[in-house]
Amino acid sequence: MANIRYKFNPESLSFDKIRLGFGAVLLRSLAYFVGSILVAFIYYLIFAIFIDSPKEKSLKREIEQLTLQYDLIHREMANLEKVISQLQETDDNLYRTIFEAEPIPATLREAGVGGINRYKELEGYDNSSIVIETTRNLDRLRKKVYIQSKSFDDLITLAKEKEDMLKAIPAIIPISNKDLTRTASGFGLRIHPIYKITKLHAGMDFTAPTGTEVYVTGDGTVATVQSSKRGLGNHIIINHGYGYTSIYAHLDGLNVRPGQKVQRGDVIGFVGNTGMSIAPHLHYEIKLNGINVDPVNYYFNDLSPEEYEKMVEIASKTGQSFD
């Protein structure tokens, strides 16, 4: 029946059968097929544009979650950047000031991350802007953390060096002098006991009986152990490093050897009356970069502010030195 058609005959007033050929049937079938394809394609477009598939719905929900997570990460990184900025400020203005180190230049801390097309592979997507911005902030944050980490490594080294320096700086009285009564003559212009002329007394004198223990005032290395009947007499010179040396003169006995390592408080000798000396005493000097400095300013491990004022007063009243 599919290949039979009817045509009205006006003469006979009836419908005559017309049998279609194979070609006509094929064309009609092809037309139906193409029409079905077009209708199906139109339906597909309508559903694709206006109605999401379950997979698309799932992907869209996932994209929304990822976008939300990127936004949260972006905010969290902003908070972390504030914390790092506070650490940088404390580092530059407190820690490095304490350790007498130069602050890290702002140009180094704020330097960008190299690469012109570093984020090119992230371009071309619907959410490229937030992804690129988050990645850029992460790179900047990573670099700041790295620089700050290196800075803390430097500070640890500086702290260790500072600890060693504080141990080395002469910082105690070289003999037992708890009541300060053994303070004899201070630093400055004094009358020489033998020449009777005003002369710079480059150290401090402490009276004590012969044989009284003499303590090294800071960690260091014994540079000189000299036995002599002239000048400083039997004396010891300690190299503390960091530009400091200390001298202990007119000793009766010597308790160290050249090159020996000593620590603050070690007994290195004994009070005597050797060399150009008029009575048993210890002549004590401190040099910083080869220049004599007043030892009274270096007793901060021993003296309270009140005791320091008392020692300064006692030392300044003495008009004549013992050597």
C-alpha positions as CSV (number, residue, x, y, z in Angstrom):
1,M,0.0,0.0,0.0
2,A,2.9,2.4,0.7
3,N,3.8,2.4,-3.0
4,I,0.2,2.9,-4.3
5,R,-1.4,6.4,-4.8
6,Y,-4.8,7.5,-6.0
7,K,-5.7,10.2,-8.5
8,F,-9.2,11.6,-9.1
9,N,-10.5,11.1,-12.6
10,P,-13.0,13.8,-13.5
11,E,-14.4,12.0,-16.5
12,S,-15.3,8.8,-14.6
13,L,-15.8,10.7,-11.4
14,S,-13.7,8.1,-9.6
15,F,-10.2,7.6,-8.1
16,D,-7.8,5.7,-10.2
17,K,-4.9,3.7,-8.7
18,I,-1.4,4.9,-9.5
19,R,1.4,2.6,-8.6
20,L,4.7,4.4,-7.7
21,G,8.0,3.3,-9.1
22,F,11.0,2.2,-7.0
23,G,12.8,5.5,-7.4
24,A,9.8,7.5,-6.2
25,V,9.4,5.2,-3.2
26,L,13.1,5.6,-2.4
27,L,12.9,9.5,-2.6
28,R,9.9,9.5,-0.4
29,S,11.6,7.3,2.2
30,L,14.7,9.5,2.1
31,A,12.6,12.6,2.6
32,Y,11.0,11.1,5.6
33,F,14.4,10.0,7.0
34,V,15.9,13.5,6.5
35,G,12.8,15.1,8.0
36,S,13.1,12.8,11.1
37,I,16.8,13.7,11.5
38,L,16.0,17.4,11.3
39,V,13.2,17.1,13.9
40,A,15.5,15.1,16.1
41,F,18.3,17.6,15.8
42,I,15.9,20.5,16.6
43,Y,14.7,18.6,19.7
44,Y,18.3,18.0,20.7
45,L,19.2,21.7,20.4
46,I,16.2,22.6,22.5
47,F,17.1,20.1,25.2
48,A,20.9,21.0,25.0
49,I,20.2,24.7,25.3
50,F,17.4,24.9,27.8
51,I,17.6,21.6,29.7
52,D,20.8,20.3,31.4
53,S,21.7,16.7,31.4
54,P,22.4,15.0,34.7
55,K,26.1,15.1,33.9
56,E,26.0,18.8,33.1
57,K,24.1,19.5,36.2
58,S,26.8,17.6,38.2
59,L,29.6,19.5,36.5
60,K,27.9,22.8,37.1
61,R,27.6,22.0,40.8
62,E,31.2,21.0,40.9
63,I,32.3,24.3,39.2
64,E,30.2,26.3,41.7
65,Q,31.9,24.5,44.5
66,L,35.3,25.0,43.0
67,T,34.6,28.7,42.5
68,L,33.5,29.0,46.1
69,Q,36.6,27.2,47.3
70,Y,38.8,29.5,45.2
71,D,37.1,32.5,46.7
72,L,37.6,31.1,50.2
73,I,41.3,30.3,49.5
74,H,41.7,33.8,48.1
75,R,40.4,35.3,51.3
76,E,42.5,33.0,53.5
77,M,45.6,33.9,51.6
78,A,44.8,37.6,52.1
79,N,44.7,36.9,55.9
80,L,48.0,34.9,55.7
81,E,49.6,37.8,53.8
82,K,48.6,40.1,56.6
83,V,50.3,37.8,59.1
84,I,53.4,37.6,57.0
85,S,53.5,41.4,56.7
86,Q,53.4,41.6,60.6
87,L,56.2,39.1,60.8
88,Q,58.2,41.1,58.3
89,E,57.7,44.3,60.3
90,T,58.7,42.6,63.5
91,D,61.7,41.1,61.8
92,D,63.0,44.4,60.3
93,N,62.1,46.7,63.3
94,L,62.8,44.4,66.3
95,Y,64.8,41.3,65.7
96,R,67.3,42.8,63.2
97,T,67.6,45.9,65.4
98,I,68.5,43.7,68.4
99,F,71.1,41.8,66.4
100,E,72.4,45.0,64.7
101,A,71.6,43.7,61.2
102,E,70.3,45.6,58.2
103,P,66.6,45.1,57.4
104,I,65.7,43.1,54.2
105,P,65.1,45.6,51.4
106,A,61.4,46.1,50.5
107,T,62.3,45.7,46.8
108,L,63.4,42.2,47.6
109,R,60.4,41.3,49.7
110,E,57.9,42.8,47.2
111,A,59.6,41.6,44.0
112,G,57.3,39.9,41.6
113,V,57.5,36.3,40.3
114,G,59.3,36.0,36.9
115,G,57.7,34.9,33.7
116,I,55.6,37.0,31.3
117,N,53.4,34.1,30.2
118,R,53.5,32.3,33.5
119,Y,49.6,32.1,33.7
120,K,48.9,31.8,30.0
121,E,47.7,28.2,30.3
122,L,45.0,29.3,32.8
123,E,43.5,31.8,30.3
124,G,40.4,31.2,28.1
125,Y,38.0,29.7,30.7
126,D,34.9,31.1,32.3
127,N,36.5,31.4,35.7
128,S,40.1,32.2,34.5
129,S,40.2,35.6,36.3
130,I,39.7,34.1,39.8
131,V,42.0,31.1,39.1
132,I,44.8,33.4,37.8
133,E,44.4,35.8,40.6
134,T,44.5,33.1,43.2
135,T,47.5,31.4,41.6
136,R,49.3,34.8,41.4
137,N,48.6,35.5,45.1
138,L,49.8,32.0,46.0
139,D,53.1,32.5,44.1
140,R,53.6,35.9,45.8
141,L,52.8,34.4,49.2
142,R,55.1,31.5,48.6
143,K,58.0,33.8,47.7
144,K,57.4,36.0,50.9
145,V,57.3,32.9,53.0
146,Y,60.6,31.7,51.4
147,I,62.3,35.1,52.0
148,Q,61.0,35.2,55.6
149,S,62.2,31.7,56.2
150,K,65.7,32.6,55.0
151,S,65.6,35.7,57.2
152,F,64.8,33.6,60.3
153,D,67.7,31.3,59.4
154,D,69.9,34.3,59.3
155,L,68.5,35.5,62.7
156,I,69.2,32.1,64.2
157,T,72.8,32.5,63.0
158,L,73.0,36.0,64.3
159,A,71.5,34.9,67.7
160,K,74.2,32.2,68.0
161,E,76.9,34.8,67.1
162,K,75.3,37.2,69.6
163,E,75.3,34.6,72.3
164,D,79.0,33.8,71.6
165,M,79.8,37.5,71.6
166,L,78.0,38.1,74.9
167,K,80.0,35.3,76.4
168,A,83.2,36.8,75.1
169,I,82.8,40.4,76.1
170,P,84.6,41.1,79.4
171,A,81.7,41.6,81.8
172,I,82.8,40.7,85.4
173,I,85.2,42.1,87.9
174,P,88.5,40.1,87.6
175,I,88.9,39.5,91.4
176,S,86.5,38.8,94.2
177,N,85.3,42.3,95.2
178,K,81.8,41.9,96.5
179,D,82.0,44.9,98.9
180,L,83.9,47.0,96.3
181,T,86.5,48.0,98.9
182,R,89.3,46.5,96.8
183,T,88.7,49.2,94.1
184,A,91.9,51.2,94.2
185,S,92.4,53.4,91.1
186,G,90.2,54.0,88.1
187,F,90.7,54.8,84.4
188,G,92.0,58.2,83.5
189,L,94.7,60.7,84.4
190,R,96.4,59.7,87.6
191,I,99.7,60.5,89.4
192,H,102.3,57.9,88.6
193,P,103.5,56.3,91.9
194,I,107.1,56.3,90.9
195,Y,107.6,59.2,88.4
196,K,105.2,61.4,90.3
197,I,103.8,62.9,87.1
198,T,100.2,63.0,85.8
199,K,99.8,60.2,83.3
200,L,97.0,58.3,81.7
201,H,96.2,55.2,83.7
202,A,94.8,52.9,81.0
203,G,93.1,50.5,83.3
204,M,91.8,49.8,86.8
205,D,93.7,48.7,89.9
206,F,92.3,46.3,92.5
207,T,94.2,45.8,95.8
208,A,94.3,42.3,97.2
209,P,96.7,40.1,99.1
210,T,99.4,38.3,97.1
211,G,98.0,34.9,95.8
212,T,94.4,36.1,95.4
213,E,92.7,34.4,92.5
214,V,92.3,36.4,89.2
215,Y,89.4,35.5,87.0
216,V,89.2,35.9,83.2
217,T,86.3,38.3,82.5
218,G,85.1,36.7,79.2
219,D,85.5,33.7,77.0
220,G,88.5,33.8,74.8
221,T,92.0,32.5,74.0
222,V,95.2,33.2,75.8
223,A,97.3,35.4,73.5
224,T,100.2,36.2,75.8
225,V,101.7,34.8,79.0
226,Q,104.7,37.0,79.9
227,S,107.0,36.7,82.9
228,S,108.9,40.0,83.5
229,K,110.4,42.2,86.2
230,R,109.6,45.4,84.4
231,G,106.6,47.3,83.3
232,L,103.5,45.2,83.6
233,G,105.5,42.4,85.3
234,N,104.1,39.0,85.0
235,H,101.0,39.5,82.9
236,I,98.4,37.7,80.7
237,I,96.7,39.0,77.6
238,I,93.4,37.3,76.6
239,N,92.0,37.7,73.1
240,H,88.2,37.6,73.3
241,G,87.4,38.1,69.7
242,Y,85.0,40.7,68.4
243,G,87.8,43.3,68.8
244,Y,88.2,42.8,72.6
245,T,91.3,42.0,74.5
246,S,91.9,42.1,78.3
247,I,95.2,42.5,80.2
248,Y,95.9,41.2,83.7
249,A,99.2,42.6,85.1
250,H,101.6,42.4,88.1
251,L,100.7,38.8,88.8
252,D,102.5,36.6,91.2
253,G,101.6,33.3,89.5
254,L,100.4,32.3,86.1
255,N,97.8,29.6,85.6
256,V,97.4,29.4,81.8
257,R,99.5,28.8,78.7
258,P,99.4,30.6,75.3
259,G,96.7,29.3,73.0
260,Q,94.6,27.9,75.8
261,K,90.9,28.4,75.6
262,V,89.3,30.0,78.7
263,Q,85.8,30.7,79.9
264,R,84.5,33.6,81.9
265,G,85.3,32.9,85.6
266,D,88.3,30.6,85.0
267,V,91.2,31.3,87.4
268,I,94.1,32.4,85.1
269,G,96.5,33.8,87.7
270,F,97.1,35.2,91.1
271,V,97.6,38.7,92.4
272,G,101.2,39.8,92.9
273,N,103.5,42.8,93.0
274,T,105.8,42.2,90.0
275,G,107.1,44.7,87.5
276,M,106.6,48.5,88.1
277,S,104.3,48.1,91.1
278,I,104.4,49.7,94.6
279,A,102.0,47.2,96.4
280,P,100.3,43.9,95.7
281,H,97.4,44.6,93.3
282,L,95.9,43.6,90.0
283,H,96.2,46.1,87.1
284,Y,93.3,45.3,84.7
285,E,92.8,46.7,81.2
286,I,90.3,46.3,78.4
287,K,91.0,47.2,74.8
288,L,88.5,47.5,72.0
289,N,90.0,47.4,68.5
290,G,93.4,48.2,70.1
291,I,92.2,51.2,72.0
292,N,92.0,51.3,75.8
293,V,88.5,51.7,77.2
294,D,87.3,52.3,80.8
295,P,86.8,48.8,82.4
296,V,84.2,50.2,84.8
297,N,81.7,50.2,81.9
298,Y,82.1,46.4,81.5
299,Y,81.0,45.1,84.9
300,F,77.3,44.7,83.9
301,N,77.3,41.0,84.9
302,D,78.4,41.7,88.4
303,L,77.1,45.1,89.5
304,S,73.7,46.5,90.2
305,P,73.1,50.2,89.2
306,E,73.8,51.2,92.8
307,E,77.0,49.2,93.0
308,Y,78.1,50.6,89.7
309,E,77.6,54.2,90.9
310,K,79.6,53.3,94.1
311,M,82.5,51.8,92.2
312,V,82.7,54.8,89.8
313,E,82.8,57.1,92.9
314,I,85.5,55.1,94.6
315,A,87.7,54.9,91.5
316,S,87.4,58.6,90.6
317,K,88.5,59.7,94.1
318,T,91.9,58.0,93.8
319,G,94.5,60.4,92.6
320,Q,97.4,58.0,92.4
321,S,97.7,54.7,90.6
322,F,99.6,51.7,91.9
323,D,101.6,51.2,88.7
